[in-house]
Amino acid sequence: MDDRALGWVMGYIDADGSILLNLLSSGRRAPRISVPSTDRMPLAHLKLLAGGYIISRTDKRKHVQWAWMWVLSKDRSLELLRDGWDLLRVPQKRARAKLLVDRWKWGTTIEERDQITEEFFAIPDEKLPRKTESKEKADAAMAEAFEAANRPWKKV
């Protein structure tokens, strides 16, 4: 995948996706990237560029809109994160991706994976202030989040 395509994929994940440790039927966890959408076209583009698969969620009730989800699992998700973790700007996603890139190996022991899983889920979800807080606090938090997301990072 060229740099432009990688940038588009990682930007889409940053905006709408999730970086997860999915619970498998065996009770173990595995890396997974997912992006939900009510528009199938961008998900088809993600699949074309990065692989994976698309699942649909349907509901027979008329007021519920169709939805799809692009999923990239296990080794393929790690490969994508290795190539593009440094393009992520959302602090939690970037930290989780970096942890998986640095430490998740298929040869690690169950104890090591349990430790990584604990660290993964301990990474805080940085949220903006609630609407009830002052505009000054909200503006300051937004500026701080923007500054943190745009700090230069080095690929290690």
Contact map, one row per residue, 1 for C-alpha under 8 A:
111011000000000000000000000000000000000000000000110000000000000000000000000000000000000000000000000000000000000000000000000000000000000000000000000000000000
111111000000000000000000000000000000000000000000000000000000000000000000000000000000000000000000000000000000000000000000000000000000000000000000000000000000
111111100000000000000000000000000000000000000000000000000000000000000000000000000000000000000000000000000000000000000000000000000000000000000000000000000000
011111110000000000000000000000000000000000000000000000000000000000000000000000000000000000000000000000000000000000000000000000000000000000000000000000000000
111111111000000000000000000000000000000000000000100000000000000000000000000000000000000000000000000000000000000000000000000000000000000000000000000000000000
111111111100000000000000000000000000000000000000000000000000000000000000000000000011000000000000000000000000000000000000000000000000000000000000000000000000
001111111110000000000000000000000000000000000000000000000000000000000000000000000001001000000000000000000000000000000000000000000000000000000000000000000000
000111111111000000000000000000000000000000000000000000000000000000000000000000000000000000000000000000000000000000000000000000000000000000000000000000000000
000011111111100000000000000000000000000000000100110000000000000000000000000000000000000000000000000000000000000000000000000000000000000000000000000000000000
000001111111110000000000000000000000000000000000000000000000000000000000000000000001101100000000000000000000000000000000000000000000000000000000000000000000
000000111111111000000000000000000000000000000000000000000000000000000000000000000000001100000000000000000000000000000000000000000000000000000000000000000000
000000011111111110000000000000000000000000000000000000000000000000000000000000000000000000000000000000000000000000000000000000000000000000000000000000000000
000000001111111111000000000000001110000000000000000000000000000000000000000000000000000000000000000000000000000000000000000000000000000000000000000000000000
000000000111111111000000000000000000000000000000000000000000000000000000000000000000000111001000000000000000000000000000000000000000000000000000000000000000
000000000011111110000000000000000000000000000000000000000000000000000000000000000000000000000000000000000000000000000000000000000000000000000000000000000000
000000000001111111000000000000000011000000000000000000000000000000000000000000000000000000000000000000000000000000000000000000000000000000000000000000000000
000000000001111111100000000000001111000000000000000000000000000000000000000000000000000000000000000000000000000000000000000000000000000000000000000000000000
000000000000110111110000000000001110000000000000000000000000000000000000000000000000000000001000000000000000000000000000000000000000000000000000000000000000
000000000000000011111000000000111100000000000000000000000000000000000000000000000000000000001001100000000000000000000000000000000000000000000000000000000000
000000000000000001111100000000111100000000000000000000000000000000000000000000000000000000000000000000000000000000000000000000000000000000000000000000000000
000000000000000000111110000011110000000000000000000000000000000000000000000000000000000000000000000000000000000000001000000000000000000000000000000000000000
000000000000000000011111000011110000000000000000000000000000000000000000000000000000000000000000000000000000000000000000000000000000000000000000000000000000
000000000000000000001111101111000000000000000000000000000000000000000000000000000000000000000000000000000000000000000000000000000000000000000000000000000000
000000000000000000000111111111000000000000000000000000000000000000000000000000000000000000000000000000000000000000000000000000000000000000000000000000000000
000000000000000000000011111100000000000000000000000000000000000000000000000000000000000000000000000000000000000000000000000000000000000000000000000000000000
000000000000000000000001111100000000000000000000000000000000000000000000000000000000000000000000000000000000000000000000000000000000000000000000000000000000
000000000000000000000011111110000000000000000000000000000000000000000000000000000000000000000000000000000000000000000000000000000000000000000000000000000000
000000000000000000000011111111000000000000000000000000000000000000000000000000000000000000000000000000000000000000000000000000000000000000000000000000000000
000000000000000000001111001111100000000000000000000000000000000000000000000000000000000000000000000000000000000000001000000000000000000000000000000000000000
000000000000000000001111000111110000000000000000000000000000000000000000110000000000000000000000000000000000000000000000000000000000000000000000000000000000
000000000000000000111100000011111000000000000000000000000000000000000000111011000000000000000000000100000000000000000000000000000000000000000000000000000000
000000000000000000111100000001111100000000000000000000000000000000000011110010000000000000000000000000000000000000000000000000000000000000000000000000000000
000000000000100011110000000000111110000000000000000000000000000000000011100010000000000000000000000000000000000000000000000000000000000000000000000000000000
000000000000100011110000000000011111000000000000000000000000000000001111000000000000000000000000000000000000000000000000000000000000000000000000000000000000
000000000000100111000000000000001111100000100000000000000000000000001110000000000000000000000000000000000000000000000000000000000000000000000000000000000000
000000000000000110000000000000000111110000000000000000000000000000111100000000000000000000000000000000000000000000000000000000000000000000000000000000000000
000000000000000000000000000000000011111100100000000000000000000000111000000000000000000000000000000000000000000000000000000000000000000000000000000000000000
000000000000000000000000000000000001111100000000000000000000000011110000000000000000000000000000000000000000000000000000000000000000000000000000000000000000
000000000000000000000000000000000000111111100000000000000000000000110000000000000000000000000000000000000000000000000000000000000000000000000000000000000000
000000000000000000000000000000000000111111110000000000000000000000110000000000000000000000000000000000000000000000000000000000000000000000000000000000000000
000000000000000000000000000000000000001111111000000000000000000000000000000000000000000000000000000000000000000000000000000000000000000000000000000000000000
000000000000000000000000000000000000001111111100000000000000000000000000000000000000000000000000000000000000000000000000000000000000000000000000000000000000
000000000000000000000000000000000010101111111110000001000000000000011100000000000000000000000000000000000000000000000000000000000000000000000000000000000000
000000000000000000000000000000000000000111111111000001000000000000000100000000000000000000000000000000000000000000000000000000000000000000000000000000000000
000000000000000000000000000000000000000011111111100000000000000000000000000000000000000000000000000000000000000000000000000000000000000000000000000000000000
000000001000000000000000000000000000000001111111111000000000000000000100000000000000000000000000000000000000000000000000000000000000000000000000000000000000
000000000000000000000000000000000000000000111111111111000000000000000100000000000000000000000000000000000000000000000000000000000000000000000000000000000000
000000000000000000000000000000000000000000011111111000000000000000000000000000000000000000000000000000000000000000000000000000000000000000000000000000000000
100010001000000000000000000000000000000000001111111000000000000000000000000000000000000000000000000000000000000000000000000000000000000000000000000000000000
100000001000000000000000000000000000000000000111111100000000000000000000000000010000000000000000000000000000000000000000000000000000000000000000000000000000
000000000000000000000000000000000000000000000111111110000000000000000001000100000000000000000000000000000000000000000000000000000000000000000000000000000000
000000000000000000000000000000000000000000000010011111000000000000000111100100000000000000000000000000000000000000000000000000000000000000000000000000000000
000000000000000000000000000000000000000000000010001111100000000000000111000000000000000000000000000000000000000000000000000000000000000000000000000000000000
000000000000000000000000000000000000000000110010000111110000000000011110000000000000000000000000000000000000000000000000000000000000000000000000000000000000
000000000000000000000000000000000000000000000000000011111000000000011110000000000000000000000000000000000000000000000000000000000000000000000000000000000000
000000000000000000000000000000000000000000000000000001111100000001111000000000000000000000000000000000000000000000000000000000000000000000000000000000000000
000000000000000000000000000000000000000000000000000000111110000001110000000000000000000000000000000000000000000000000000000000000000000000000000000000000000
000000000000000000000000000000000000000000000000000000011111000011100000000000000000000000000000000000000000000000000000000000000000000000000000000000000000
000000000000000000000000000000000000000000000000000000001111110111000000000000000000000000000000000000000000000000000000000000000000000000000000000000000000
000000000000000000000000000000000000000000000000000000000111110100000000000000000000000000000000000000000000000000000000000000000000000000000000000000000000
000000000000000000000000000000000000000000000000000000000011111100000000000000000000000000000000000000000000000000000000000000000000000000000000000000000000
000000000000000000000000000000000000000000000000000000000011111110000000000000000000000000000000000000000000000000000000000000000000000000000000000000000000
000000000000000000000000000000000000000000000000000000000000111110000000000000000000000000000000000000000000000000000000000000000000000000000000000000000000
000000000000000000000000000000000000000000000000000000000011111111000000000000000000000000000000000000000000000000000000000000000000000000000000000000000000
000000000000000000000000000000000000010000000000000000000110011111100000000000000000000000000000000000000000000000000000000000000000000000000000000000000000
000000000000000000000000000000000000010000000000000000011110000111110000000000000000000000000000000000000000000000000000000000000000000000000000000000000000
000000000000000000000000000000000001111100000000000000011100000011111000000000000000000000000000000000000000000000000000000000000000000000000000000000000000
000000000000000000000000000000000001111100100000000001111000000001111100000000000000000000000000000000000000000000000000000000000000000000000000000000000000
000000000000000000000000000000000111100000100000000001110000000000111110000000000000000000000000000000000000000000000000000000000000000000000000000000000000
000000000000000000000000000000000111000000110110000111100000000000011111000000000000000000000000000000000000000000000000000000000000000000000000000000000000
000000000000000000000000000000011110000000000000000111100000000000001111100000000000000000000000000000000000000000000000000000000000000000000000000000000000
000000000000000000000000000000011100000000000000001110000000000000000111110110000000000000000000000000000000000000000000000000000000000000000000000000000000
000000000000000000000000000001111000000000000000000100000000000000000011111110000000000000000000000000000000000000000000000000000000000000000000000000000000
000000000000000000000000000001110000000000000000000000000000000000000001111111000000000000000000000000000000000000000000000000000000000000000000000000000000
000000000000000000000000000000100000000000000000000000000000000000000000111111100000000000000000000000000000000000000000000000000000000000000000000000000000
000000000000000000000000000000000000000000000000001100000000000000000001111111110000000000000000000000000000000000000000000000000000000000000000000000000000
000000000000000000000000000000111000000000000000000000000000000000000001111111111000000000000000000000000000000000000000000000000000000000000000000000000000
000000000000000000000000000000100000000000000000000000000000000000000000011111111100000000000000000110000000000000000000000000000000000000000000000000000000
000000000000000000000000000000000000000000000000000000000000000000000000001111111110000000000000000000000000000000000000000000000000000000000000000000000000
000000000000000000000000000000000000000000000000010000000000000000000000000111111111100000000000000000000000000000000000000000000000000000000000000000000000
000000000000000000000000000000000000000000000000000000000000000000000000000011111111100000000000110010000000000000000000000000000000000000000000000000000000
000000000000000000000000000000000000000000000000000000000000000000000000000001111111100000000000000010000000000000000000000000000000000000000000000000000000
000001000000000000000000000000000000000000000000000000000000000000000000000000111111100000000000000000000000000000000000000000000000000000000000000000000000
000001100100000000000000000000000000000000000000000000000000000000000000000000011111111100000000000000000000000000000000000000000000000000000000000000000000
000000000100000000000000000000000000000000000000000000000000000000000000000000011111111100000100110000000000000000000000000000000000000000000000000000000000
000000000000000000000000000000000000000000000000000000000000000000000000000000000001111110000100000000000000000000000000000000000000000000000000000000001110
000000100110000000000000000000000000000000000000000000000000000000000000000000000001111110000000000000000000000000000000000000000000000000000000000000000000
000000000110010000000000000000000000000000000000000000000000000000000000000000000001111111101100000000000000000000000000000000000000000000000000000000000000
000000000000010000000000000000000000000000000000000000000000000000000000000000000000011111101100000000000000000000000000000000000000000000000000000011000000
000000000000010000000000000000000000000000000000000000000000000000000000000000000000000111111100000000000000000000000000000000000000000000000000000010000000
000000000000000000000000000000000000000000000000000000000000000000000000000000000000000111111110000000000000000000000000000001000000000000000000000110000000
000000000000000000000000000000000000000000000000000000000000000000000000000000000000000001111111000000000000000000000000001111000000000000000000000000000000
000000000000010001100000000000000000000000000000000000000000000000000000000000000000000111111111100000000000000000000000000000000000000000000000000000000000
000000000000000000000000000000000000000000000000000000000000000000000000000000000000110111111111110000000000000000000000000000000000000000000000000000000000
000000000000000000000000000000000000000000000000000000000000000000000000000000000000000000111111111000000000000000000000001000000000000000000000000000000000
000000000000000000100000000000000000000000000000000000000000000000000000000000000000000000011111111100000000000000000001001000000000000000000000000000000000
000000000000000000100000000000000000000000000000000000000000000000000000000000001000100000001111111110000000000000000000000000000000000000000000000000000000
000000000000000000000000000000000000000000000000000000000000000000000000000000001000100000000111111111000000000000000000000000000000000000000000000000000000
000000000000000000000000000000000000000000000000000000000000000000000000000000000000000000000011111111110000000000010001000000000000000000000000000000000000
000000000000000000000000000000100000000000000000000000000000000000000000000001000000000000000001111111110000000000000000000000000000000000000000000000000000
000000000000000000000000000000000000000000000000000000000000000000000000000001001100000000000000111111110000000000000000000000000000000000000000000000000000
000000000000000000000000000000000000000000000000000000000000000000000000000000000000000000000000011111110000000000000000000000000000000000000000000000000000
000000000000000000000000000000000000000000000000000000000000000000000000000000000000000000000000001111111000000000010000000000000000000000000000000000000000
000000000000000000000000000000000000000000000000000000000000000000000000000000000000000000000000001111111101000010010000000000000000000000000000000000000000
000000000000000000000000000000000000000000000000000000000000000000000000000000000000000000000000000000111111000000000000000000000000000000000000000000000000
000000000000000000000000000000000000000000000000000000000000000000000000000000000000000000000000000000011111000000000000000000000000000000000000000000000000
000000000000000000000000000000000000000000000000000000000000000000000000000000000000000000000000000000001111100000000000000000000000000000000000000000000000
000000000000000000000000000000000000000000000000000000000000000000000000000000000000000000000000000000011111110110000000000000000000000000000000000000000000
000000000000000000000000000000000000000000000000000000000000000000000000000000000000000000000000000000000011111110000000000000000000000000000000000000000000
000000000000000000000000000000000000000000000000000000000000000000000000000000000000000000000000000000000001111111000000000000000000000000000000000000000000
000000000000000000000000000000000000000000000000000000000000000000000000000000000000000000000000000000000000111111100000000000000000000000000000000000000000
000000000000000000000000000000000000000000000000000000000000000000000000000000000000000000000000000000000001111111110000000000000000000000000000000000000000
000000000000000000000000000000000000000000000000000000000000000000000000000000000000000000000000000000010001111111111000000000000000000000000000000000000000
000000000000000000000000000000000000000000000000000000000000000000000000000000000000000000000000000000000000011111111100000000000000000000000000000000000000
000000000000000000000000000000000000000000000000000000000000000000000000000000000000000000000000000000000000001111111110000000000000000000000000000000000000
000000000000000000000000000000000000000000000000000000000000000000000000000000000000000000000000001000110000000111111111000000000000000000000000000000000000
000000000000000000001000000010000000000000000000000000000000000000000000000000000000000000000000000000000000000011111111100000000000000000000000000000000000
000000000000000000000000000000000000000000000000000000000000000000000000000000000000000000000000000000000000000001111111110000000000000000000000000000000000
000000000000000000000000000000000000000000000000000000000000000000000000000000000000000000000000000000000000000000111111111000000000000000000000000000000000
000000000000000000000000000000000000000000000000000000000000000000000000000000000000000000000001001000000000000000011111111000000000000000000000000000000000
000000000000000000000000000000000000000000000000000000000000000000000000000000000000000000000000000000000000000000001111111100000000000000000000000000000000
000000000000000000000000000000000000000000000000000000000000000000000000000000000000000000000000000000000000000000000111111100000000000000000000000000000000
000000000000000000000000000000000000000000000000000000000000000000000000000000000000000000010011000000000000000000000011111110000000000000000000000000000000
000000000000000000000000000000000000000000000000000000000000000000000000000000000000000000010000000000000000000000000000111111000000000000000000000000000000
000000000000000000000000000000000000000000000000000000000000000000000000000000000000000000010000000000000000000000000000001111100000000000000000000000000000
000000000000000000000000000000000000000000000000000000000000000000000000000000000000000000110000000000000000000000000000000111110000000000000000000000000000
000000000000000000000000000000000000000000000000000000000000000000000000000000000000000000000000000000000000000000000000000011111000000000000000000000000000
000000000000000000000000000000000000000000000000000000000000000000000000000000000000000000000000000000000000000000000000000001111100000001001100000000000000
000000000000000000000000000000000000000000000000000000000000000000000000000000000000000000000000000000000000000000000000000000111110100011001000000000000000
000000000000000000000000000000000000000000000000000000000000000000000000000000000000000000000000000000000000000000000000000000011111100001000000000000000000
000000000000000000000000000000000000000000000000000000000000000000000000000000000000000000000000000000000000000000000000000000001111110000000000000000000000
000000000000000000000000000000000000000000000000000000000000000000000000000000000000000000000000000000000000000000000000000000000111110000000000000000000000
000000000000000000000000000000000000000000000000000000000000000000000000000000000000000000000000000000000000000000000000000000001111111011000000000000000000
000000000000000000000000000000000000000000000000000000000000000000000000000000000000000000000000000000000000000000000000000000000011111111000000000000000000
000000000000000000000000000000000000000000000000000000000000000000000000000000000000000000000000000000000000000000000000000000000000111111100000000000000000
000000000000000000000000000000000000000000000000000000000000000000000000000000000000000000000000000000000000000000000000000000000000011111110000000000000000
000000000000000000000000000000000000000000000000000000000000000000000000000000000000000000000000000000000000000000000000000000001000111111111000000000000000
000000000000000000000000000000000000000000000000000000000000000000000000000000000000000000000000000000000000000000000000000000011100111111111100000000000000
000000000000000000000000000000000000000000000000000000000000000000000000000000000000000000000000000000000000000000000000000000000000001111111110000000000000
000000000000000000000000000000000000000000000000000000000000000000000000000000000000000000000000000000000000000000000000000000000000000111111111000000000000
000000000000000000000000000000000000000000000000000000000000000000000000000000000000000000000000000000000000000000000000000000011000000011111111100000000000
000000000000000000000000000000000000000000000000000000000000000000000000000000000000000000000000000000000000000000000000000000010000000001111111110000000000
000000000000000000000000000000000000000000000000000000000000000000000000000000000000000000000000000000000000000000000000000000000000000000111111111000000000
000000000000000000000000000000000000000000000000000000000000000000000000000000000000000000000000000000000000000000000000000000000000000000011111111100000000
000000000000000000000000000000000000000000000000000000000000000000000000000000000000000000000000000000000000000000000000000000000000000000001111111110000000
000000000000000000000000000000000000000000000000000000000000000000000000000000000000000000000000000000000000000000000000000000000000000000000111111111000000
000000000000000000000000000000000000000000000000000000000000000000000000000000000000000000000000000000000000000000000000000000000000000000000011111111100000
000000000000000000000000000000000000000000000000000000000000000000000000000000000000000000100000000000000000000000000000000000000000000000000001111111100000
000000000000000000000000000000000000000000000000000000000000000000000000000000000000000011100000000000000000000000000000000000000000000000000000111111100000
000000000000000000000000000000000000000000000000000000000000000000000000000000000000000010000000000000000000000000000000000000000000000000000000011111110000
000000000000000000000000000000000000000000000000000000000000000000000000000000000000000000000000000000000000000000000000000000000000000000000000001111111000
000000000000000000000000000000000000000000000000000000000000000000000000000000000000000000000000000000000000000000000000000000000000000000000000000001111100
000000000000000000000000000000000000000000000000000000000000000000000000000000000000010000000000000000000000000000000000000000000000000000000000000000111110
000000000000000000000000000000000000000000000000000000000000000000000000000000000000010000000000000000000000000000000000000000000000000000000000000000011111
000000000000000000000000000000000000000000000000000000000000000000000000000000000000010000000000000000000000000000000000000000000000000000000000000000001111
000000000000000000000000000000000000000000000000000000000000000000000000000000000000000000000000000000000000000000000000000000000000000000000000000000000111
